[in-house]
Amino acid sequence: MLSARFRPWHVPAFIAKYAYLVAIRRPILVHFEVTLRCNARCGFCDYWQTDRAARDAELSSFADAARFFNPLMITFTGGEPTLRHDLEDLVRAVARAVRLKYITVITHGGMLTPERATALWDAGINQFNISLDYLDGRHDVARGIPGLTRRIFDTVDGMRARGIDGIRFNTVIRGDNLDQILPIVHRAAAAGCGVNFSLYTDAKNGNRDPLVGAERARELQSVIDELLAYKRRRRGVITSSDHYLRQIPRYVRGEAREPCRSGIRTIHIDPTGRVKRCPDFPTDFHWKDFREYQPIACHACFYACRGEAQAPMQWSRVQDVMA
C-alpha cells in the first residue's frame, strides 16, 4: 500500500533493489533509533526510564550511515522520535542521502499534530506508523497518556484533510486485545489508513502478563484466519504479509524454530551510531565498522521485524504494495 506520491514504475524498481540487497547480503531495512527517551509509560517497555541527559550523546545526523547502507526502507524510531525537535532535519538529510527508498516514522502519536505531520511529510516521510492496541480507554491506560486514543484519531483526520495518505496503525497482538484486532482493521479502513501487526513479547522488560499463551492458540488462530480472509477480500488495509500472519500461531504453539535473520535483512542503529541486530539486543559495533551478521538460534520474540525479514517475496506481498 504505497502513498500516492509513488508511481507504478516504483514497484519494479523497489523489487529490483530488494533483490539486489538480498543478493549482496546487505540490510533491506535500517531502523534509526534517533532517541531512547520517551514520555509514555508503557508497562511492556522501559524507554521512559531513559535519563534525559542521554540526549547529549544523540547524533545530529544519520545521513552518512544511510548513505553507507543505502537501504530500501528506512524507519525513524525510538524511544519516541517526535521528542527530537530536529526530527525534520534528520529526515530531510537522510532522504537526500538515499535515492530509492521508503521512509517511515514510528510514534505513539501523543505529540503528533497535523502541522507536525505535514512538516515531516514535506521533509521526506512516506508513512506514519502510529501505535494503536485498543480502540477504547485501555489504550490510554496502557500508554500512560490520558486522552491518547481520541487524540490519535483527531490527528489522523487532520492529516488526511491535508492530503497525507501514508498512515498505518501499528497494533501489537496481545492476550488482552484479541477482541480488538478486527475492529481496529475496520476502523483503519474507515479512516483511510492501514494496519501493521506484530506479536507481543516479554523480551524488553520481562512483563509476561500480555503474552498470548499456547492455551489460547486456537483463539489466536481464529483471529489470524479472519485477518487472512479480510486480506483476500480487500488488499491494502492489512499491510502485514500473509506469510508473517500465518507464522504467528505457529510461534505461539512453539512450532516456529527457524533461525532468526534479524541483523541480516534488518538492523537497528542506536542514537550514538552503534549497530545492533535487534531492538532488544545490546549494540555490537559502530556503523562505520559494520560486520555482516549471521542467523542466530534465538526464539525470544516473533516481532514483525523478525517475521517479515524471514518472509519470502510472494505475489501476495506485491499485491499488498500495489493495492
Stockholm file with secondary structure:
# STOCKHOLM 1.0

chainA/1-323         MLSARFRPWHVPAFIAKYAYLVAIRRPILVHFEVTLRCNARCGFCDYWQTDRAARDAELSSFADAARFFNPLMITFTGGEPTLRHDLEDLVRAVARAVRLKYITVITHGGMLTPERATALWDAGINQFNISLDYLDGRHDVARGIPGLTRRIFDTVDGMRARGIDGIRFNTVIRGDNLDQILPIVHRAAAAGCGVNFSLYTDAKNGNRDPLVGAERARELQSVIDELLAYKRRRRGVITSSDHYLRQIPRYVRGEAREPCRSGIRTIHIDPTGRVKRCPDFPTDFHWKDFREYQPIACHACFYACRGEAQAPMQWSRVQDVMA
#=GR chainA/1-323 SS CCCTTSCTTHHHHHHHHHHHHHHTTCCSEEEEECCCCCSCCCTTCCGGGSCGGGGGGSCSCCHHHHHHHCCSEEEEESSCGGGCTTHHHHHHHHHHHCSSCEEEEEECSTTCCHHHHHHHHHHTCCEEEEECSCSSTHHHHHHTCTTHHHHHHHHHHHHHHTTCCCEEEEEEECTTCGGGHHHHHHHHHHHTCEEEEEECCSTTTCCCTTCCCGGGHHHHHHHHHHHHHHHHHCTTSBCSCHHHHHHHHHHHTTCCCCCBCTTTSEEEECTTSEEESSTTSCCCEEGGGCCCCCCBCCCSCCCHHHHHHHCCCCHHHHHHHHC
#=GC SS_cons         CCCTTSCTTHHHHHHHHHHHHHHTTCCSEEEEECCCCCSCCCTTCCGGGSCGGGGGGSCSCCHHHHHHHCCSEEEEESSCGGGCTTHHHHHHHHHHHCSSCEEEEEECSTTCCHHHHHHHHHHTCCEEEEECSCSSTHHHHHHTCTTHHHHHHHHHHHHHHTTCCCEEEEEEECTTCGGGHHHHHHHHHHHTCEEEEEECCSTTTCCCTTCCCGGGHHHHHHHHHHHHHHHHHCTTSBCSCHHHHHHHHHHHTTCCCCCBCTTTSEEEECTTSEEESSTTSCCCEEGGGCCCCCCBCCCSCCCHHHHHHHCCCCHHHHHHHHC
//
